């Protein structure tokens, strides 16, 4: 998985991937699929991103702002 420092970026990627898999064919479907997939993102997914934030932050600090595995 792709990990970003900011937890919301991970959620946007999750949403983008889920909506893309559904292949919306028009703007109405795109909006509908976005809303449905956003509602499917679990509380545990959000909690995991918050829980791992200190670890990701420490890696960025250790790399002095450079690239990390996150």
Secondary structure, 3 states (H helix, E strand, C coil): CCCCCCHHHHHHHHHHHHHHHHCCCCHHHHHHHHHHHHHHCCHHHHHHHHHHHHHHHHHHHHCCCCCCCC
